[in-house]
């Protein structure tokens, strides 16, 4: 493993230790024995840095491992989950999600939790097209799918049935509840909320709520199940000291249902069952016409009523605006300035430029002299213009890179912000910092 992968591994095992909300002595002993192994040697500074990673980023970093090393990582994950002699559901679903993601069978996502909380072990059917064959299958085999998941302890959510729960309520009763919950809502707003609750579709749920309100981009994903795995926190300041802020993230696993949804679910349930010490079946509640303000019904209501809708933006770089050279702009003209110091802005702009020109900004430890000279000239051309004539001797600064990532990721109102977040990518001996935003989403005025 390289340094980044060791940090990612440390992040994963720390989440596993905390999964059951109890930190056992045996887990601590095992943790210390693992990080001190010859092939790992995870230092204290790496442990500090791992607290800055989301779990999704950690998984992404480890997916690039050679198969042999990846198999060893998975074995260590299983050993740790069973280190205290017991594997509770929360540990088992996290272990399953990590293994499925590392093996390439699923996708792992981390999004800021905010004030909206979805219960763990919730399984939501996801699709991006109306009237798919898989959707028809779910409708016709709902009882079987629901029973399979419920027996294993998962709450199955099929959006059309949730919409039906709201639609079968007495309309005056539903309006009264919405008025009670949000007394400041106008008549028009109240009617809109009621309509959204009663007519939400799976496609609209993916596009208008998951993507536009919490930044979980599943647009384009095939018919799948989205599992809420757990909640974890990252530290936002680079020093990891006591005054650092902790930001809560919700973690999800997306599993493609393939050609046989029920078979895929049974395989997943069997894999989960082989890990968990004791399953806790979910009691299936019969439908009724009362307003439920718990579980998924509450999460959906809160998303519709309180979640702030995000827009897609493009990046505008203007070196003539020395104070705020980096701005995000929506199609309707709304601007979101990014407060960066001159060196941060210069580094970010260079990363964007080099990403549009090629692979990204060279971040190798030893860059050939002529190549480094050329890059420094580009960097200082930017830095002089926005930094009052100042120049630098090097552009590679991990702290600055961390600050830039944190500031861009903090722009929660930007639905497509992930494409503008600089990522460190390693390809053999090469290393780059790059953004994946296409040229169509970037405007540079120099």
N, C-alpha and C positions, 0 to 999 in steps of 0.2 A: 504494500500500500504506500502511496505517497502521503504527504503531510495532510492534504485536504481530505483524503479518504479516511485517514486515521481520526481526524476531527469528526467526520461524518459518522464513523462507527461509534465514537464516544457519545455522540448525540443520541443514536439509536438505543444503545444499551442503557443510557440514563433514563430514557422514556420507559423502557421495559421495567426498570427497577421501580419507577414511580407509578406504574400502571394500576396497581391494586391499592394505591394510597397508603401502603405500609412499606417502610424501608427496613427489611429484615437484616439481622447481623450476617446471616449466611450469604445474602445478596451482596452486602458490602465486602465480605471476604472474597467472594468470587469476582466481583468487580475489580478489586485491587490486584488479584492474581492475573486477571486477563490483561489489564492495561500495562502490566509490567513484563509481559511475555516478550521474548527476544524479538519476534517478528513484528510486534506492535510498538512497544515502548512509548506509550501515550503519556506525554508530559503534562505538568500542571497547566502550562500555558495553552495546550491543546484543549484541556478540559474547560478552561475559561472561554476559549473561542467557540467550543461546541454549543454553548448556551446561546450564541447569537444566531445559530442556524435554525430554520424551520425543519420539521421532520421531513417534509417533502424534498427540500434541498439536499438533506443528508442521504435520502434514498436515491435521488438522482445521481449524486456523486459516486455512490457505491455500485450503481448499475453498470458502470464502465469497467468494473474489475474483470480480470480474466476468469473464466468459468471455475477453475480450480480454487482460486482465492474466494470467489463468491460462494462456493459450496462450503468453504471453511467458515465464512462469516455467518451463513445460515445455521450451521451446526452450533456456533457460539451463541447465536440468538436463542436457539432451542434449549441449550444448556442453562443459560441465564434465566429463562422463563420458568425453568423447573428447579432452580437453585434452592428455593425454600420448600421444595417438596410438594407444592400445590400450585396449580395453574387455574386461576379464576377466569370467568368469562372476559373480563377486561384485558387481562394479559393475553388470552388466547386470540381474541379478535385483532389485537395489535400485532401479535406474532404472525398471524395468518396474513394480515395486510402487508406487512414488511416482506414476507417470503414471496407472496404473489407478485408484488411490485418488483422485487429484486430479480425474480425469475422471468420477468417480462410478461406475465399473465394478466397484470392489472396496472392501473395508473394511480399514483398516490398524489393527493392534493392537500395543501395547507392554506387556509384563509383566515383572516382575522375574525375572531369570534364576536367581538363587540358586545352588545347587550342581548343579542339573540342567541338563545341556547337550544340546541337540538339534542335530544337524548341519544346516548351511545347505543349501538346495536340496532339502529334504525336502518332499514333497507328500502330505498326508494327506487321505483321503476323509472328509468330515464329514456326518453327518445326525442328526436329532433324533427320528425316528420309525422304528419297526421296519417292515420289509417294504415300503418305498417302491418305486415303479417304477424310480427311479434306482439304488437299491441292487441291484435285480435286474439292471439293465443292467450295472453294474460287475462283478457276479459272472459274467455271461455274456460280457462283453467285456474281462475282466481282462487277457488277454495283449496285446490291441491297445493298451489304455490304458497298460499298463506299458511297452510297447515305445516308444510315442510319447514318453513322459516320459523314459525311460532314454536314448534317443538324444540328447536335449537336455541330459542331465546331471542329471536329477531322480530322486531315489529315491522311488518311489511306495509308499505305505503304505495297505493295505486291512485294517482291524482284524480282520475274521473270519479272514483268512489268517495274521495274526500269532498269534491265539489258537490256530489249528490247529497252528502250529509247536510251541507249548508242549504242546498236548493230545496230539500224536502221540509225545511223548517217553515213555520208560519212567517210570512214576509214582514208583518208588523212587528212580530217578536224579534226577528233578526235585526230590524232597524233600531228597535229600542235598545238592544244589547250594544250595537255599534255606537249609538248616541251616549249610552252610559259609559262605555269604555273610552270614547273620545268626545267628551261634551263640547269641545271647541269646533268640531267638524260641522261644516255647512250642510245644508240639505243635499246639495249637489254632490259633495264629497261623501256623505253617508250613503247615498244611492250608488255611487261608483264603487265604494268598498263592498257593499252587498253584492253588486253585480260581479265584481272580481272574485269574490269568495264562491259564488254559485256557478260560475262559468269558467273557472280556471282549467286549462288543459295542460297536459304534460309538456307540450311544446312551449307554451307560454310560460310555464313554470321554469323551464330550463333557460329561456331567453330573458324574460322580464324580471325574474326573481333571483335565480341562482347567479346568472351572469351580471345583470345590471345592478343588482343590489348588494351582493356579497362578493362579487368578483370571481366566482367559481365558473370557469369557462369550460363548458361541456358541449358547446355548439359544434356540431359536426361529429359528435360521438355516436357510435351505433347504438341500437337498443341495448341497455345495460342496467345493472343494479348499482346504485350508489350507496355505499355503507358508511354511516357515521362511525368512525373508529374510536376517537378519543379527543380530549382537549389537552394541549400542552402549552408551555409558555417559552418565549424567547426573551433574552436580555437585550435591550436596545443600545446601551452605551458601550463603547469599545473597551472600557477598562475593567468591566465586570465587578466593580466595587459595590459596597452595600447600598449606595444611593442609586444604583442602576434601576431603570424601570423594567418591569416585566409585562409583556403584552401577550394576551391569551390568543391562541390559534386553535381552530377546529380542524381536525384531520379526517380525510375521507379516502375511501378506496373505491375505484370504479372498475367493475368487472363486466367485460363484454359477454352477453348471453349466448352468442353463437347461434347455431342452427337449431339447437334443442335446449330451450330455456330450462325446462324442468330437470333435465339431465345435468346441466351446468350447475344448477342450484344444489342438487343432491351431492355432486362431487365436492362443492364448496362446504356444504354442511358436514359431510363425512370428514373432510380435512380438518374442519373446526372441531368436530367431535373427538378426533384423535388427539387433540391438544388440550382441551379443557378438562379439568378434573371432574366437574359436575355441571351439567347443563341446567339452566333455569328456564323452563318453558314459559312462553308468554300466554296469558289467558286471553282468548279471543272474545272481545266484547260484541254483543249483538248491536245492530244499528238502532239508533233512536233519534228523536227529533229535538234533543236538547242541545244547547250551545256548549260545546266542549272547549274549555280553556286550559288544556293540558296536552302534553305530548306533541305530536306533529300538528294537530289542529291549532294549537297555540302558536307554534313556530310559523305556520303559514299565515295566520292572522297578523302576527307581529311583523312579518316580512312585508305584507301588503300595506299595512297601516303605517309602520314606523320606519322601515328600511329606506334609506335615501337612495334614489335611483342614480346610478352612475352612467356617464356618457363615454363614448369613445373620443379620444383626442389625438391630435398629431403634435409632434415636437417642433417647436420653432426656436431656432438659435439665431440670435442677433448680436453680433459683437459690438455694434454701435451703441447698444444699451449696456453700458458698463456695469450698472448696478444690478440689473436682472437680465443677463444674457440668455438664460434658459427659461422658456415659458412653454406650457402646454395649452393648446387652443382647440376648442370643439368646433364642429361644423357650423354651429349657430353663433360663433364669435366669442363665446365665453372663454376667458383666459385664467389659467392657474399658474402663477409665477412660482419658481423654485428658488428658495433662498440658499445660495451657495457662496462660499468664499471664492476669491479669484482663482486660487490654485485648484479647488474642487471643480469649479466650472470649467477651467482649462483642461483638466484631466478628462472630465466627462465629455466635453466637446470633441477631444481627440479620439476617445474611444468610439464615439458615434461616427466620426469621419472615417476612421480606419475600418470600422465594421461595414460601412457602405462601400468602401473601396476593396475590401477583401475579407480575410478571416477575423480581423479585429486588431486591437492594439497589442503588439508583442510584449509579453510579460515574462520572457525567459530570464533565468538568473544571469546568464552570460550571453549578451547580444553582441554580435560582431560590431567592431568599432564604427565602421562606416554606416551601418544600418542604425545604430544607436544615435550617431551624430545627426542623421537625417530626421529621425523621430524627435530629437530634442529641438531641432530647428522648427519643426511643425508646432511642437508644444509651446515653445517660447514665442512664436509668432502670435499665438492666441493669448498667452499669459501677458505679454507686453501690452496688448491692446486693452485688456480688461483689468490688468493689475498695475496700472499707472506706470508702465515702462519697466517693470521688474522682470527679471529672468531667473530661471532655476537651473540647477546642475543635473537634476534627475526628475523623471516624471513618475517613477514607480514608488508609490507610497501606499502600503496596505491600509493604513488608517484612513487616508483620504478616500480610497476605494470603498471602504466600509461605510464611511459617512455618506458618500454618494448613493450607494445601494439603499441605505436606510431612508434617506430623504425621498428618493423616488418611490420606494415601496410604501411610504407613508401617505401617498396621494390616493386615498381610498375612493374618491369620487371619480377617478379615471378607470374605466372598466378594462381598458387594454394596457394598463400600466406595466404589466409583466414584460411586454415586448421592449420596454425602454429601460429595464433594470439591467445594469451591467453584470455579466456573469463571467467567472474565470473558467475557461475551458482548456483542458489539457489533451493533447493529441500526441502520444509518444513523448518525444523530447521537447515538443513545442508547447507553448502556453500563451493564451491570449485572454484579454478582457474584451468582451464584445456585447453588443445589444443585437436582438434579432429583428428589430423594427425594419420593415422594408423601406425603400427610398420614397415610396408614395406617402409614407407617414412622417417624413422629416423634411423641414424647410430650413435651409441654412443661408443666412445673409451675412457675408463677411466683408 
